[in-house]
Protein backbone atom coordinates (compact mmCIF):
# COMPACT_ATOMS: atom_id res chain seq x y z
CA UNK A 1 0.00 0.00 0.00
CA UNK A 2 3.02 2.28 -0.22
CA UNK A 3 2.17 5.52 -1.92
CA UNK A 4 -1.59 4.91 -1.71
CA UNK A 5 -2.84 8.25 -0.46
CA UNK A 6 -6.31 9.24 0.59
CA UNK A 7 -8.20 12.26 1.89
CA UNK A 8 -10.51 12.28 4.91
CA UNK A 9 -13.37 14.65 4.18
CA UNK A 10 -15.85 16.38 6.48
CA UNK A 11 -19.02 14.41 7.06
CA UNK A 12 -17.28 11.05 7.40
CA UNK A 13 -16.27 10.33 3.80
CA UNK A 14 -12.89 9.56 2.26
CA UNK A 15 -11.51 9.10 -1.25
CA UNK A 16 -8.22 8.35 -2.96
CA UNK A 17 -6.00 11.19 -4.19
CA UNK A 18 -7.68 11.05 -7.62
CA UNK A 19 -11.09 11.71 -6.06
CA UNK A 20 -12.49 8.20 -6.60
CA UNK A 21 -12.59 4.80 -4.89
CA UNK A 22 -13.89 6.16 -1.63
CA UNK A 23 -16.22 5.24 1.15
CA UNK A 24 -17.00 6.32 4.68
CA UNK A 25 -15.08 6.44 7.93
CA UNK A 26 -15.92 6.82 11.58
CA UNK A 27 -13.65 7.93 14.41
CA UNK A 28 -14.02 6.57 17.93
CA UNK A 29 -12.23 8.76 20.47
CA UNK A 30 -11.97 6.52 23.55
CA UNK A 31 -10.04 3.74 21.80
CA UNK A 32 -8.47 6.28 19.39
CA UNK A 33 -9.50 4.27 16.32
CA UNK A 34 -10.74 5.02 12.81
CA UNK A 35 -12.84 2.47 10.88
CA UNK A 36 -13.35 2.44 7.10
CA UNK A 37 -16.34 1.14 5.11
CA UNK A 38 -16.47 0.89 1.34
CA UNK A 39 -13.77 1.89 -1.11
CA UNK A 40 -10.24 0.53 -1.11
CA UNK A 41 -9.91 0.67 2.71
CA UNK A 42 -13.11 -1.29 3.37
CA UNK A 43 -12.90 -3.20 6.64
CA UNK A 44 -9.63 -1.61 7.76
CA UNK A 45 -9.30 -0.21 11.28
CA UNK A 46 -6.61 2.30 12.13
CA UNK A 47 -5.42 2.33 15.72
CA UNK A 48 -3.47 4.78 17.88
CA UNK A 49 -4.76 7.77 15.90
CA UNK A 50 -2.62 10.87 16.47
CA UNK A 51 -1.98 14.06 14.50
CA UNK A 52 1.16 12.34 13.19
CA UNK A 53 -0.77 9.38 11.74
CA UNK A 54 -2.10 5.95 12.74
CA UNK A 55 -1.39 2.24 12.39
CA UNK A 56 -3.39 -0.07 10.10
CA UNK A 57 -1.34 -3.11 11.14
CA UNK A 58 1.94 -3.91 12.82
CA UNK A 59 3.70 -3.20 9.50
CA UNK A 60 1.51 -0.50 7.89
CA UNK A 61 1.43 3.10 9.10
CA UNK A 62 -0.50 6.03 7.63
CA UNK A 63 0.96 9.52 7.88
CA UNK A 64 -0.50 12.92 6.93
CA UNK A 65 0.03 13.94 3.32
CA UNK A 66 2.77 16.57 3.05
C-alpha positions in Angstrom: 0.0 0.0 0.0 3.0 2.3 -0.2 2.2 5.5 -1.9 -1.6 4.9 -1.7 -2.8 8.2 -0.5 -6.3 9.2 0.6 -8.2 12.3 1.9 -10.5 12.3 4.9 -13.4 14.6 4.2 -15.9 16.4 6.5 -19.0 14.4 7.1 -17.3 11.1 7.4 -16.3 10.3 3.8 -12.9 9.6 2.3 -11.5 9.1 -1.3 -8.2 8.4 -3.0 -6.0 11.2 -4.2 -7.7 11.0 -7.6 -11.1 11.7 -6.1 -12.5 8.2 -6.6 -12.6 4.8 -4.9 -13.9 6.2 -1.6 -16.2 5.2 1.2 -17.0 6.3 4.7 -15.1 6.4 7.9 -15.9 6.8 11.6 -13.6 7.9 14.4 -14.0 6.6 17.9 -12.2 8.8 20.5 -12.0 6.5 23.5 -10.0 3.7 21.8 -8.5 6.3 19.4 -9.5 4.3 16.3 -10.7 5.0 12.8 -12.8 2.5 10.9 -13.4 2.4 7.1 -16.3 1.1 5.1 -16.5 0.9 1.3 -13.8 1.9 -1.1 -10.2 0.5 -1.1 -9.9 0.7 2.7 -13.1 -1.3 3.4 -12.9 -3.2 6.6 -9.6 -1.6 7.8 -9.3 -0.2 11.3 -6.6 2.3 12.1 -5.4 2.3 15.7 -3.5 4.8 17.9 -4.8 7.8 15.9 -2.6 10.9 16.5 -2.0 14.1 14.5 1.2 12.3 13.2 -0.8 9.4 11.7 -2.1 6.0 12.7 -1.4 2.2 12.4 -3.4 -0.1 10.1 -1.3 -3.1 11.1 1.9 -3.9 12.8 3.7 -3.2 9.5 1.5 -0.5 7.9 1.4 3.1 9.1 -0.5 6.0 7.6 1.0 9.5 7.9 -0.5 12.9 6.9 0.0 13.9 3.3 2.8 16.6 3.1 
